[in-house]
Amino acid sequence: MKASFCIAVLAALMTGSAFAQNPPQTSTKKVDGTENVYIFRYGGHQSMFVVTPQGVIATDPISYLRPAKPYIDAIRAVTDKPIKYVIYSHHHYDHIAGGQPFKDLGATFIAHRRAKERLLELKKQNALLADIVMPDQVVGDKKTITLGGTTLELDYVGRNHSDNSLVMRLPKEKLVFVVDFAPIESVQFRNIPDNASPLEYIASLKKLASLDWDRMIPGHPYAGGRLGTKKDVEDDIAYMEDLSAEVKKAADAGKCFDTAMKEVKLPKYEKWANYEASLPANVERFCYWWGRGY
């Protein structure tokens, strides 16, 4: 009996450990201190949705090569109000694919004007995924959406991870939803693709930091899934500026690309996620800038 009990306890502990290491594919969590703001996680991607008496404001479908139904079901588990808006953070497929089921429910799609231009060009080249919805409305530098007593500001802070990324700010809650360009305790993605200038990237981070907000919902669950702070964005700025300065020295010494990618180290950030895997690629991007002028 004791042996059987011990085996059962051990199995339970192992199952719990496995569950902790392998979280469920989806989860929904209301943001602490708010009445109507939720984070929907789908694998390694996250979106924000806001529930109001007149309907729901949803963000990125995050349904690339997978069904959108779990996201819609997550919203339906919270409210039966219609999904009025879907807002794209930027045009990259891993965040905006899968929107057609939302459109079928009558949602209005909104994106930065350059996101629509990018999608139209992809469509022209027959490269647009079938379930990506073309935006109904576009944003320039700023747009405000008001629904059921909730105000959401859409701010364009410049070119960074894309040339069409929007910051979504809830002024009352002092929350922002920011995707990809301001990682939390992580170096930048691979070779920092799809940006025109890494220095403009830094400038956009500074604009993000200048906005009035206290907590940041990221598009991926960084640093154990916590929300970001102004300090996290300031740390991103410091990392990018330190990286830029070190790579410029390497470029001036004629070490770009391969030598710089091997030699440039930033030990201050070595505990950040993806440091070993992506720092060389981050260096490569700045080598293009300081060593080639683009």
HUJOKA-V712260 format. One record per residue. N is the residue number from 1. RES is the residue in one small letter. PHI is phi in whole degrees, 0 to 359 (999 if undefined). PSI is psi in radians with two decimals (NA if undefined). D_FIRST is the distance of its C-alpha to the first C-alpha in Angstrom with 1 decimal. Layout:
BEGIN
N/RES/PHI/PSI/D_FIRST ; N/RES/PHI/PSI/D_FIRST
END
This chain:
BEGIN
1/m/999/-0.81/0.0 ; 2/k/298/-0.71/3.8 ; 3/a/298/-0.76/5.4 ; 4/s/297/-0.71/5.1 ; 5/f/296/-0.77/6.1 ; 6/c/298/-0.72/8.6 ; 7/i/297/-0.73/9.8 ; 8/a/296/-0.75/10.5 ; 9/v/296/-0.78/12.3 ; 10/l/300/-0.74/14.1 ; 11/a/297/-0.71/15.2 ; 12/a/295/-0.75/16.5 ; 13/l/296/-0.73/18.3 ; 14/m/295/-0.70/19.8 ; 15/t/296/-0.75/20.9 ; 16/g/298/-0.70/22.4 ; 17/s/295/-0.75/24.2 ; 18/a/296/-0.66/25.5 ; 19/f/296/-0.70/26.7 ; 20/a/295/-0.65/28.5 ; 21/q/281/-0.46/30.1 ; 22/n/236/1.42/31.0 ; 23/p/297/2.78/32.2 ; 24/p/301/2.73/33.0 ; 25/q/299/-0.58/36.4 ; 26/t/228/2.71/38.1 ; 27/s/203/2.68/37.9 ; 28/t/230/2.33/40.3 ; 29/k/220/2.29/40.9 ; 30/k/283/2.40/43.6 ; 31/v/289/2.21/45.4 ; 32/d/306/2.41/44.9 ; 33/g/84/0.03/48.1 ; 34/t/241/2.82/49.4 ; 35/e/260/-0.33/49.5 ; 36/n/213/0.26/49.9 ; 37/v/251/2.23/49.3 ; 38/y/233/2.62/46.3 ; 39/i/249/2.16/45.0 ; 40/f/254/2.12/43.8 ; 41/r/254/2.32/42.0 ; 42/y/230/1.72/41.9 ; 43/g/64/-2.20/40.3 ; 44/g/263/0.28/42.4 ; 45/h/242/2.66/45.2 ; 46/q/226/2.58/45.8 ; 47/s/226/2.80/48.4 ; 48/m/250/2.44/49.4 ; 49/f/226/2.59/50.3 ; 50/v/238/2.20/52.0 ; 51/v/260/2.22/51.8 ; 52/t/232/2.91/55.0 ; 53/p/297/-0.35/56.3 ; 54/q/256/-0.02/58.6 ; 55/g/145/-3.09/56.2 ; 56/v/248/2.41/54.1 ; 57/i/257/1.99/55.3 ; 58/a/252/2.74/53.0 ; 59/t/244/-2.98/53.3 ; 60/d/340/2.21/52.7 ; 61/p/298/-0.44/51.0 ; 62/i/40/0.80/48.9 ; 63/s/237/0.78/48.3 ; 64/y/289/2.07/49.6 ; 65/l/59/0.50/48.5 ; 66/r/205/2.76/45.9 ; 67/p/292/2.58/46.2 ; 68/a/277/-0.20/47.5 ; 69/k/306/-0.73/45.6 ; 70/p/301/-0.61/42.7 ; 71/y/292/-0.82/45.2 ; 72/i/297/-0.70/47.0 ; 73/d/297/-0.65/43.8 ; 74/a/296/-0.70/42.9 ; 75/i/293/-0.76/46.3 ; 76/r/296/-0.47/46.0 ; 77/a/290/-0.32/42.7 ; 78/v/259/-0.64/44.7 ; 79/t/207/2.70/48.1 ; 80/d/258/0.13/50.1 ; 81/k/290/2.62/53.3 ; 82/p/293/2.62/55.1 ; 83/i/277/1.85/54.7 ; 84/k/276/-0.69/58.3 ; 85/y/226/2.56/58.3 ; 86/v/234/2.18/56.6 ; 87/i/245/2.23/57.9 ; 88/y/276/2.32/57.7 ; 89/s/288/-0.67/57.1 ; 90/h/191/-3.14/58.9 ; 91/h/269/0.01/59.5 ; 92/h/292/2.39/56.9 ; 93/y/302/-0.66/54.9 ; 94/d/296/-0.26/51.4 ; 95/h/253/-0.57/52.1 ; 96/i/253/-0.10/54.5 ; 97/a/292/2.63/53.5 ; 98/g/95/0.27/52.2 ; 99/g/280/-0.24/54.5 ; 100/q/303/-0.73/55.9 ; 101/p/299/-0.55/53.3 ; 102/f/291/-0.70/54.3 ; 103/k/295/-0.68/57.9 ; 104/d/298/-0.41/57.3 ; 105/l/272/-0.02/56.2 ; 106/g/100/0.18/59.5 ; 107/a/290/2.56/58.7 ; 108/t/267/2.26/61.6 ; 109/f/260/2.37/61.0 ; 110/i/230/2.44/62.4 ; 111/a/206/2.95/62.7 ; 112/h/295/2.64/65.1 ; 113/r/300/-0.60/68.3 ; 114/r/288/-0.47/67.7 ; 115/a/297/-0.76/64.4 ; 116/k/296/-0.69/66.2 ; 117/e/299/-0.75/68.8 ; 118/r/298/-0.78/66.2 ; 119/l/293/-0.65/64.5 ; 120/l/295/-0.67/67.9 ; 121/e/293/-0.71/68.7 ; 122/l/297/-0.71/65.4 ; 123/k/297/-0.73/66.2 ; 124/k/300/-0.62/69.7 ; 125/q/272/0.12/68.3 ; 126/n/60/0.65/65.9 ; 127/a/242/0.09/62.9 ; 128/l/274/2.28/61.5 ; 129/l/297/2.55/58.1 ; 130/a/295/-0.54/58.5 ; 131/d/264/0.25/56.1 ; 132/i/268/2.23/57.8 ; 133/v/268/2.31/59.9 ; 134/m/290/2.35/63.3 ; 135/p/302/2.45/63.8 ; 136/d/276/-0.57/65.9 ; 137/q/229/2.62/67.0 ; 138/v/235/2.77/67.5 ; 139/v/242/2.48/67.6 ; 140/g/267/-1.82/70.0 ; 141/d/271/-0.49/69.4 ; 142/k/200/2.54/67.9 ; 143/k/210/2.50/67.0 ; 144/t/244/2.27/65.6 ; 145/i/250/2.27/63.5 ; 146/t/238/2.19/63.3 ; 147/l/213/2.15/61.1 ; 148/g/54/0.68/60.0 ; 149/g/86/-0.02/60.8 ; 150/t/255/2.35/59.1 ; 151/t/249/2.26/61.2 ; 152/l/235/2.16/60.1 ; 153/e/261/2.36/62.4 ; 154/l/252/2.04/62.6 ; 155/d/241/2.34/64.0 ; 156/y/260/2.10/65.2 ; 157/v/251/0.19/65.2 ; 158/g/113/3.13/66.6 ; 159/r/281/2.30/65.6 ; 160/n/214/-1.89/62.3 ; 161/h/294/-0.39/59.5 ; 162/s/212/3.11/61.8 ; 163/d/263/0.26/65.2 ; 164/n/215/0.43/63.9 ; 165/s/285/2.34/60.9 ; 166/l/251/2.42/60.8 ; 167/v/266/2.23/59.3 ; 168/m/253/2.02/58.0 ; 169/r/242/2.27/58.5 ; 170/l/258/1.75/57.5 ; 171/p/300/-0.76/60.0 ; 172/k/298/-0.77/58.6 ; 173/e/275/-0.19/55.0 ; 174/k/55/0.78/56.4 ; 175/l/244/2.58/54.1 ; 176/v/232/2.57/55.0 ; 177/f/250/2.06/53.4 ; 178/v/228/2.26/54.4 ; 179/v/244/2.14/53.4 ; 180/d/76/-0.65/53.3 ; 181/f/271/-0.12/56.3 ; 182/a/230/1.24/54.7 ; 183/p/295/2.71/51.3 ; 184/i/256/2.05/49.1 ; 185/e/53/0.75/48.4 ; 186/s/211/2.50/49.2 ; 187/v/290/2.99/52.2 ; 188/q/289/2.82/54.2 ; 189/f/290/2.07/53.3 ; 190/r/45/-2.13/54.3 ; 191/n/260/0.55/58.1 ; 192/i/51/1.08/58.6 ; 193/p/287/2.89/60.0 ; 194/d/60/0.72/62.3 ; 195/n/227/2.60/64.2 ; 196/a/277/-0.58/67.9 ; 197/s/206/2.18/67.9 ; 198/p/296/-0.43/65.2 ; 199/l/286/-0.61/67.5 ; 200/e/295/-0.61/67.6 ; 201/y/302/-0.85/63.9 ; 202/i/299/-0.72/63.9 ; 203/a/298/-0.65/66.5 ; 204/s/292/-0.63/64.3 ; 205/l/297/-0.67/61.4 ; 206/k/293/-0.63/63.9 ; 207/k/293/-0.70/64.9 ; 208/l/301/-0.79/61.3 ; 209/a/295/-0.46/60.9 ; 210/s/279/-0.25/64.1 ; 211/l/288/2.80/62.9 ; 212/d/271/1.74/61.6 ; 213/w/201/2.78/57.8 ; 214/d/246/-0.63/54.9 ; 215/r/229/2.57/51.9 ; 216/m/238/2.19/51.6 ; 217/i/271/2.06/49.4 ; 218/p/270/2.82/49.3 ; 219/g/281/-0.10/49.2 ; 220/h/221/2.60/46.2 ; 221/p/280/1.40/43.2 ; 222/y/284/2.86/44.3 ; 223/a/46/0.86/42.8 ; 224/g/77/0.17/39.4 ; 225/g/90/0.13/41.0 ; 226/r/285/2.86/43.0 ; 227/l/280/2.72/46.5 ; 228/g/272/2.91/49.5 ; 229/t/230/3.00/52.1 ; 230/k/301/-0.62/55.8 ; 231/k/299/-0.65/54.7 ; 232/d/297/-0.72/52.9 ; 233/v/292/-0.70/56.1 ; 234/e/298/-0.64/58.1 ; 235/d/294/-0.67/55.8 ; 236/d/300/-0.77/56.4 ; 237/i/299/-0.80/60.1 ; 238/a/299/-0.75/59.9 ; 239/y/299/-0.85/58.0 ; 240/m/296/-0.68/60.5 ; 241/e/290/-0.69/63.4 ; 242/d/295/-0.75/62.1 ; 243/l/298/-0.79/61.4 ; 244/s/301/-0.79/64.9 ; 245/a/295/-0.74/66.6 ; 246/e/292/-0.69/64.8 ; 247/v/289/-0.59/65.5 ; 248/k/298/-0.71/69.1 ; 249/k/300/-0.77/69.5 ; 250/a/295/-0.72/68.1 ; 251/a/296/-0.75/70.4 ; 252/d/297/-0.48/73.4 ; 253/a/270/0.08/72.6 ; 254/g/74/0.46/72.5 ; 255/k/263/-0.08/68.8 ; 256/c/280/2.31/67.8 ; 257/f/254/-0.92/65.8 ; 258/d/299/-0.76/63.7 ; 259/t/295/-0.77/64.4 ; 260/a/298/-0.71/63.7 ; 261/m/296/-0.46/60.4 ; 262/k/273/-0.61/59.3 ; 263/e/265/-0.56/60.8 ; 264/v/289/2.15/60.5 ; 265/k/229/2.58/57.5 ; 266/l/230/1.36/56.6 ; 267/p/301/-0.40/54.1 ; 268/k/302/-0.47/54.2 ; 269/y/247/0.24/52.2 ; 270/e/293/-0.30/50.0 ; 271/k/271/-0.07/46.8 ; 272/w/288/2.69/47.6 ; 273/a/299/2.48/45.9 ; 274/n/66/0.28/47.6 ; 275/y/301/-0.92/49.8 ; 276/e/294/-0.72/49.5 ; 277/a/285/-0.65/49.6 ; 278/s/249/-0.25/52.3 ; 279/l/304/-0.81/54.6 ; 280/p/303/-0.69/56.7 ; 281/a/291/-0.64/57.2 ; 282/n/299/-0.74/58.1 ; 283/v/299/-0.74/60.6 ; 284/e/304/-0.76/62.0 ; 285/r/298/-0.76/62.8 ; 286/f/288/-0.44/64.7 ; 287/c/296/-0.66/66.5 ; 288/y/301/-0.75/67.9 ; 289/w/291/-0.94/69.2 ; 290/w/279/-0.39/70.6 ; 291/g/257/-0.33/71.5 ; 292/r/230/-0.24/72.7 ; 293/g/85/0.36/73.6 ; 294/y/207/NA/71.2
END
